[in-house]
Amino acid sequence: MNDFSALIAQWHRPINHIFYRILLMGVAFYHVALLMWNPQTYAATIGGFNLVVVVLLILAICASMIFGVGFKPRRWFWQILFSPYLAGCILVYFSLVRIN
């Protein structure tokens, strides 16, 4: 690993606990279940599907699953793309939009 990858790995270390893994995977499973159960209703509650929403939703769900199972990407750009911080923010946003 180069220095930048080590820096990003150190940045992810505070949330690298089983509690956060289960929490993030639980929120991701919640959104997957709602999406698979009734896509039209889910789309209506989050404001509809467009390219940005779909890409962010897929990215957040995939990143949370990658983080949840304990996989750690080697390269720094994959660590940033599949960051649990980014995934958590996106999933919390969709949860809040859906609740309100």
Backbone bond lengths (Angstrom), bond angles and torsions (degrees), N, CA, C in turn:
res aa  C-N    CA-C-N  psi(-1)  N-CA   C-N-CA  omega(-1)  CA-C   N-CA-C  phi
1 M - - - 1.457 - - 1.524 109.04 -
2 N 1.309 114.58 141.27 1.452 117.47 175.11 1.525 109.32 -86.20
3 D 1.318 115.49 -179.03 1.461 119.64 -174.88 1.528 112.78 -65.65
4 F 1.337 116.42 -36.40 1.460 119.29 -179.09 1.528 111.27 -68.79
5 S 1.322 117.37 -38.85 1.468 120.59 176.71 1.520 110.85 -64.75
6 A 1.323 116.55 -39.32 1.467 120.24 177.73 1.522 111.07 -66.04
7 L 1.323 116.57 -37.16 1.462 120.56 178.26 1.529 111.11 -65.17
8 I 1.315 116.89 -42.60 1.466 120.50 178.64 1.527 110.53 -68.41
9 A 1.330 117.36 -38.71 1.468 120.22 176.38 1.524 110.73 -62.49
10 Q 1.322 116.87 -38.09 1.466 120.68 177.05 1.532 110.41 -67.95
11 W 1.324 117.28 -33.97 1.457 121.99 178.36 1.528 111.22 -66.81
12 H 1.337 116.90 -32.42 1.466 121.36 179.45 1.534 112.85 -84.38
13 R 1.305 118.12 -12.78 1.459 121.76 -175.22 1.536 114.65 -59.32
14 P 1.348 121.00 -38.13 1.476 119.13 -178.16 1.527 114.86 -61.72
15 I 1.317 118.71 -28.47 1.464 119.51 -179.74 1.522 112.41 -103.65
16 N 1.292 116.84 11.51 1.461 120.87 -178.25 1.534 110.17 -84.54
17 H 1.328 115.49 59.48 1.460 122.48 179.43 1.524 108.99 -126.57
18 I 1.303 116.35 157.89 1.465 121.79 -176.05 1.528 111.54 -62.82
19 F 1.324 117.39 -34.55 1.465 120.41 179.70 1.525 110.98 -60.86
20 Y 1.321 117.19 -47.49 1.463 120.92 -179.69 1.522 111.61 -68.53
21 R 1.317 116.60 -34.10 1.465 119.98 177.30 1.532 110.68 -63.16
22 I 1.319 116.06 -48.07 1.466 120.47 -179.65 1.527 110.82 -66.18
23 L 1.313 117.07 -40.61 1.462 121.17 179.80 1.527 111.42 -62.23
24 L 1.318 116.95 -47.68 1.461 120.25 -178.80 1.526 111.76 -67.90
25 M 1.318 116.82 -38.74 1.464 119.09 176.93 1.528 111.14 -67.77
26 G 1.323 117.05 -35.31 1.459 120.26 177.63 1.518 112.42 -63.79
27 V 1.319 116.55 -43.08 1.466 119.87 177.66 1.527 110.27 -65.45
28 A 1.330 116.87 -39.21 1.470 120.04 178.18 1.526 110.85 -65.63
29 F 1.336 117.51 -43.16 1.466 120.28 177.18 1.529 111.35 -62.42
30 Y 1.317 116.74 -35.58 1.462 121.24 177.07 1.533 110.46 -59.60
31 H 1.318 116.34 -48.16 1.465 119.74 -179.50 1.521 111.99 -69.11
32 V 1.313 117.47 -37.58 1.467 120.03 177.16 1.524 110.17 -64.11
33 A 1.326 116.93 -42.94 1.465 120.28 -179.63 1.525 111.10 -63.59
34 L 1.323 116.88 -43.81 1.464 119.48 178.61 1.519 111.54 -64.81
35 L 1.312 116.29 -39.92 1.461 120.29 179.90 1.520 111.57 -67.07
36 M 1.313 117.42 -40.70 1.461 120.54 -178.76 1.527 111.83 -75.95
37 W 1.331 117.54 -30.79 1.454 120.67 -177.01 1.523 111.15 -69.57
38 N 1.332 116.40 -50.49 1.462 120.26 -178.91 1.530 109.01 -150.32
39 P 1.313 117.89 90.67 1.466 120.79 -175.28 1.531 114.33 -62.57
40 Q 1.327 117.24 -35.52 1.465 119.35 -178.67 1.530 111.39 -66.38
41 T 1.312 116.56 -43.46 1.462 120.16 178.93 1.519 110.97 -66.68
42 Y 1.328 116.70 -41.89 1.466 120.25 178.59 1.523 110.33 -62.01
43 A 1.318 116.96 -43.83 1.465 120.49 179.34 1.523 111.11 -63.05
44 A 1.322 116.71 -39.36 1.464 119.99 179.77 1.524 111.58 -66.31
45 T 1.325 117.61 -36.38 1.462 119.65 -177.53 1.522 112.92 -76.21
46 I 1.329 118.23 -24.69 1.468 118.89 178.87 1.524 112.14 -99.75
47 G 1.319 117.68 5.01 1.448 120.79 176.03 1.509 114.69 97.14
48 G 1.301 117.40 15.83 1.462 121.09 177.19 1.519 112.51 94.22
49 F 1.308 113.52 160.70 1.456 120.21 178.04 1.525 109.30 -98.67
50 N 1.302 116.22 130.42 1.453 122.25 167.94 1.525 107.05 -137.55
51 L 1.295 117.19 -178.89 1.459 120.56 -174.33 1.527 112.36 -59.76
52 V 1.309 117.40 -43.40 1.466 120.99 -177.87 1.523 110.86 -66.74
53 V 1.312 117.04 -45.91 1.467 121.14 -178.67 1.525 110.92 -62.51
54 V 1.313 116.72 -44.91 1.467 120.24 -178.07 1.523 111.19 -65.47
55 V 1.328 117.30 -43.89 1.468 120.26 179.76 1.526 110.49 -64.10
56 L 1.323 117.66 -44.05 1.468 120.24 178.80 1.524 111.90 -64.52
57 L 1.322 117.04 -39.97 1.461 120.34 179.55 1.525 111.41 -65.69
58 I 1.317 117.14 -45.04 1.468 120.38 178.31 1.522 110.70 -64.26
59 L 1.334 117.08 -43.39 1.462 120.76 178.91 1.525 111.15 -60.91
60 A 1.322 117.12 -45.19 1.459 120.63 -178.05 1.522 111.68 -65.94
61 I 1.314 117.36 -41.64 1.464 120.11 179.89 1.523 110.62 -67.33
62 C 1.321 116.91 -44.67 1.473 119.91 179.12 1.523 111.27 -64.32
63 A 1.328 117.40 -43.50 1.460 120.64 -179.72 1.525 111.57 -64.76
64 S 1.321 117.26 -37.95 1.464 119.01 179.17 1.522 111.62 -69.64
65 M 1.319 117.61 -34.60 1.466 120.00 176.24 1.526 111.02 -69.10
66 I 1.326 116.61 -40.80 1.466 120.65 177.43 1.521 110.02 -61.65
67 F 1.321 117.06 -45.08 1.461 120.69 178.23 1.522 111.11 -67.57
68 G 1.317 116.68 -39.70 1.462 121.03 -176.11 1.513 114.17 -65.05
69 V 1.321 117.52 -35.54 1.465 119.40 179.84 1.522 112.05 -83.91
70 G 1.329 117.55 -7.59 1.455 120.67 175.37 1.514 115.15 94.66
71 F 1.320 117.82 10.88 1.460 120.44 178.73 1.521 109.54 -75.28
72 K 1.334 116.26 135.36 1.461 121.34 178.99 1.523 108.90 -121.19
73 P 1.330 117.43 110.98 1.465 119.65 178.69 1.527 111.38 -62.24
74 R 1.314 116.26 148.75 1.462 120.78 -178.10 1.519 112.82 -81.49
75 R 1.299 116.83 -46.05 1.466 121.30 -174.24 1.528 110.89 -81.26
76 W 1.332 115.03 147.88 1.456 120.30 -174.80 1.522 112.50 -65.56
77 F 1.334 119.20 -34.33 1.469 119.49 -178.01 1.518 111.32 -70.62
78 W 1.341 117.96 -32.34 1.467 120.02 175.40 1.524 110.04 -72.91
79 Q 1.323 117.28 -33.68 1.462 120.26 177.73 1.522 111.04 -65.09
80 I 1.320 116.47 -36.38 1.467 119.94 177.85 1.526 110.71 -74.03
81 L 1.334 116.76 -44.58 1.463 120.40 -178.14 1.527 111.85 -62.52
82 F 1.326 116.86 -41.50 1.460 121.27 -178.97 1.526 111.51 -102.00
83 S 1.308 116.53 37.20 1.458 122.07 -179.52 1.529 110.66 -70.64
84 P 1.322 117.62 134.22 1.467 119.24 176.97 1.529 112.35 -67.17
85 Y 1.328 117.29 -25.31 1.463 119.61 176.36 1.528 110.63 -65.20
86 L 1.318 116.06 -46.36 1.460 121.08 178.88 1.529 110.73 -64.20
87 A 1.327 116.38 -46.14 1.465 120.68 -179.76 1.526 111.03 -62.57
88 G 1.311 116.48 -42.55 1.458 120.17 179.67 1.517 112.62 -62.98
89 C 1.324 116.65 -42.56 1.471 120.27 178.68 1.523 111.50 -62.90
90 I 1.317 116.39 -43.28 1.466 120.03 -179.41 1.526 110.60 -65.55
91 L 1.332 117.32 -44.65 1.465 119.93 -178.60 1.525 112.01 -68.65
92 V 1.324 117.35 -36.99 1.465 119.73 176.09 1.528 110.01 -65.22
93 Y 1.325 117.13 -39.96 1.466 120.36 177.16 1.530 110.87 -59.85
94 F 1.335 117.22 -48.39 1.465 119.66 179.70 1.527 111.15 -65.21
95 S 1.319 117.90 -33.69 1.468 120.40 177.04 1.524 110.80 -65.81
96 L 1.330 116.54 -44.52 1.464 119.84 179.84 1.524 111.78 -66.73
97 V 1.317 117.31 -39.33 1.467 120.33 177.48 1.516 110.02 -64.09
98 R 1.307 116.87 -39.90 1.464 120.69 -178.69 1.525 111.38 -68.72
99 I 1.317 117.78 -37.91 1.466 121.41 -179.32 1.530 110.74 -69.59
100 N 1.320 116.75 -41.01 1.478 120.16 -177.86 1.454 110.27 -83.43
